[in-house]
Amino acid sequence: MASIWRDFLIAVVTALRKPDERSLAEERRRAVERLADETIRKHQPPANPPE
């Protein structure tokens, strides 16, 4: 989870530095997707609970 937040913060810092708009948008999209995937996995119940 820490790597997701790190990637997100890197995307924010990069945005403040005014790089190429297309690459910035792509980096932000990837960071948000990773954060969303991690959040979904965290809140999903296990598929096959142990018996």
Secondary structure as GFF3:
##gff-version 3
##sequence-region A 1 51
A	DSSP	alpha_helix	2	16	.	.	.	ID=ss1
A	DSSP	alpha_helix	21	43	.	.	.	ID=ss2
###
